[in-house]
Amino acid sequence: MSHPVILYLPLLNHSDPAVRQHATTILLTHYGKRALTYLRRLLDDPALAEQARTALITIGEISGLSVDLRPFRGVYVRCLGDFQVFIDSRQIKADEWGQSEGGRAGGRKVQGIFAYLVHCGAEGATRSEIAEAIWGGTASSSSFARTLTALRQLLQQLCGEELATNLLYTDRQRCALNPDLYQSDADILERTFDLATRTAHEQGIHVALSLYQYVLELYDGPYMEGVVGAQDWATERGAQLLSKVVIAGERLAAEAFAGGDDQQCLQYCQRVLAHEPRAAAVVSRLLRAGQRLGLPTEMQRAYQRYLSATGINPRRRRDDPVVQLYRELTETPKMENGEAIE
């Protein structure tokens, strides 16, 4: 399935400058700089290359961003949200994972090995560790060999013999992917968050805001979602990544709120809470921004999602900070002689 960015091509090529401006704003708001990568992948498509090139130029002129007009090259792994792997500008389709070796190797397990090796990084994993992660225990030598062969053949077909050989390393005990030959959105998110935190400490939060914004842009959903076996081995890192996103969003929201931009604050909070409705600090920030904007429905919606996600009974947990704040902001004080009773 094509990425939704393709739907913006007619708008970014429109004759009306206002339409191009609006499309650019929406596209960058939803996808950030990754929109440029998606468009660069289309430069290899003869039917869409000219539109994609014009779209990239348009975005560069309107946004001021530096735009590379060369087709995307390399291996890019999307671990956040639906798991996807791109070889140069081409995405490995779901049904291609199991096509090698005449389809005898299960496609989900072929994909699962690749995803698990991305998760393990430069150190890689032993064959027994891979079997535990993907098969949930031991795997027969023939089944393991067949699946690994299918993965290697798929990479050879799409990357070429040289890149495939250098990318996937195997011996009798261990398997690993060469981290110098691929990028993943999870690794980029972690590096960006660390840089943002360091920048904020050394130069001030205002200098780090664009980095925190990029952290939010990178996060499209749970780590390794849909990958076979990931519920057992990806949970811890997934929680760490989500925690960084929550912190980034809370810092952005706090700065927007302090600067009086309540609408921007609300948007940051909504973006974070769509992934983690239990983030108490973010819910609290949304409640305060919602009160200043006069949006009781949005406040109630976020509050109810928080109660549902955390399992908190507000009558029994009156000391919960979100419960306390919601009551404070929404309960009408009793009046006597026109004055509030403390």
TARA-V150973 format. One record per residue. RES is the residue in one letter. NEAR is the number of other C-alpha atoms within 12 Angstrom. D_LAST is the distance of its C-alpha to the last C-alpha in Angstrom with 2 decimals. Layout:
RES_NEAR_D_LAST, RES_NEAR_D_LAST
This chain:
M_13_59.57, S_16_59.18, H_20_56.00, P_14_53.88, V_32_54.63, I_30_58.01, L_21_56.40, Y_35_55.43, L_33_59.06, P_22_59.92, L_28_56.81, L_36_57.50, N_29_61.09, H_20_60.20, S_14_61.91, D_14_58.71, P_17_56.92, A_16_53.53, V_20_54.07, R_29_55.05, Q_25_52.00, H_22_49.63, A_32_51.40, T_37_51.25, T_25_47.51, I_21_46.82, L_32_49.30, L_29_47.99, T_23_44.35, H_24_45.21, Y_28_47.94, G_28_47.78, K_33_51.03, R_31_52.25, A_36_53.18, L_36_55.93, T_33_57.29, Y_40_57.37, L_43_59.23, R_35_61.65, R_36_62.56, L_35_63.70, L_30_66.19, D_25_68.55, D_21_68.50, P_13_71.42, A_13_69.84, L_22_66.51, A_24_67.43, E_23_67.86, Q_28_64.60, A_38_62.76, R_32_64.36, T_30_63.38, A_42_59.83, L_43_59.56, I_28_60.92, T_38_58.48, I_37_55.47, G_25_56.79, E_18_57.32, I_23_53.93, S_25_51.73, G_15_53.74, L_19_53.92, S_15_57.16, V_27_59.04, D_25_61.91, L_28_64.44, R_21_66.29, P_27_65.97, F_26_63.69, R_25_65.71, G_28_64.81, V_32_63.02, Y_33_59.33, V_37_57.31, R_36_54.10, C_40_52.24, L_37_48.77, G_22_48.60, D_23_51.98, F_34_54.56, Q_36_57.13, V_35_60.01, F_29_61.71, I_32_65.20, D_31_65.66, S_28_64.41, R_30_65.05, Q_30_62.60, I_32_64.03, K_22_63.68, A_23_62.47, D_18_65.94, E_27_67.71, W_37_66.37, G_30_68.73, Q_28_71.77, S_27_73.64, E_23_76.26, G_17_76.78, G_22_73.29, R_23_73.96, A_31_70.93, G_30_67.61, G_31_65.76, R_31_62.35, K_38_63.76, V_43_65.48, Q_41_62.23, G_41_60.41, I_45_62.76, F_47_62.27, A_43_58.46, Y_42_58.51, L_42_60.76, V_43_58.40, H_37_55.61, C_26_57.78, G_25_58.61, A_21_61.59, E_18_62.03, G_29_62.74, A_31_63.18, T_22_65.94, R_31_67.55, S_22_66.09, E_26_62.57, I_38_63.14, A_31_64.49, E_25_61.46, A_31_59.09, I_37_60.95, W_27_62.90, G_19_60.46, G_16_63.20, T_17_66.84, A_22_68.76, S_15_72.51, S_15_74.36, S_13_75.75, S_21_72.39, F_30_70.83, A_26_73.83, R_27_73.91, T_38_70.25, L_41_70.55, T_32_73.75, A_32_72.04, L_44_69.31, R_37_71.92, Q_29_73.98, L_36_71.02, L_35_70.23, Q_21_73.91, Q_22_74.07, L_27_71.06, C_30_71.14, G_18_74.82, E_16_76.66, E_15_75.89, L_26_72.11, A_27_71.82, T_22_73.84, N_21_71.77, L_33_68.43, L_36_68.93, Y_27_70.35, T_25_71.64, D_14_73.86, R_14_74.66, Q_14_71.44, R_22_68.79, C_33_67.53, A_34_65.44, L_35_64.66, N_25_65.36, P_25_61.95, D_18_63.80, L_27_64.95, Y_32_61.73, Q_29_58.12, S_32_55.08, D_37_51.72, A_41_50.05, D_30_51.86, I_28_51.08, L_35_47.36, E_29_47.32, R_22_49.32, T_30_47.19, F_37_43.93, D_23_45.48, L_26_46.70, A_34_43.34, T_27_41.61, R_19_44.34, T_20_44.25, A_22_40.49, H_14_40.93, E_13_43.95, Q_14_43.37, G_15_39.72, I_25_37.76, H_23_38.91, V_20_42.51, A_27_41.80, L_30_39.93, S_25_43.15, L_33_44.07, Y_38_40.77, Q_40_41.30, Y_33_44.74, V_45_43.34, L_49_41.30, E_33_44.40, L_39_46.54, Y_44_44.44, D_32_45.52, G_29_44.76, P_33_45.31, Y_41_48.00, M_42_51.43, E_25_50.19, G_23_53.04, V_35_55.41, V_29_57.25, G_28_55.97, A_35_53.12, Q_22_50.49, D_21_52.00, W_27_52.66, A_31_50.34, T_19_46.96, E_17_46.21, R_24_47.16, G_31_45.44, A_22_42.13, Q_20_42.75, L_37_43.48, L_36_40.41, S_29_38.29, K_34_39.79, V_44_39.04, V_37_35.36, I_31_35.13, A_43_37.02, G_44_34.85, E_38_31.59, R_36_33.00, L_42_34.20, A_41_30.90, A_34_29.02, E_29_31.49, A_27_31.32, F_30_27.51, A_18_27.65, G_15_30.33, G_17_28.37, D_21_30.73, D_28_28.27, Q_27_31.11, Q_28_33.21, C_34_30.37, L_38_29.92, Q_31_33.69, Y_38_33.94, C_45_31.24, Q_35_32.94, R_35_36.25, V_40_35.13, L_37_33.24, A_28_36.36, H_31_38.01, E_34_35.21, P_30_32.18, R_28_30.93, A_35_30.31, A_32_26.64, A_30_26.47, V_43_28.13, V_44_25.96, S_38_22.83, R_42_24.60, L_49_25.55, L_43_22.04, R_39_20.90, A_36_24.12, G_34_23.88, Q_27_20.50, R_22_21.96, L_21_25.08, G_19_23.43, L_21_25.14, P_21_23.06, T_16_26.34, E_24_27.35, M_34_24.00, Q_26_24.32, R_22_27.99, A_38_27.48, Y_43_24.72, Q_25_27.01, R_25_29.97, Y_34_28.15, L_28_27.30, S_16_30.90, A_19_32.52, T_20_30.69, G_17_30.70, I_22_27.05, N_18_25.45, P_22_21.75, R_13_21.00, R_12_22.81, R_15_21.97, R_17_18.20, D_15_18.86, D_23_21.09, P_24_20.02, V_37_20.88, V_32_19.10, Q_21_15.86, L_25_16.30, Y_33_17.36, R_24_14.35, E_17_12.12, L_26_14.50, T_23_15.33, E_14_12.66, T_12_11.62, P_14_7.98, K_11_8.36, M_10_9.31, E_9_10.32, N_7_13.10, G_8_12.72, E_9_9.27, A_11_6.24, I_10_3.80, E_8_0.00
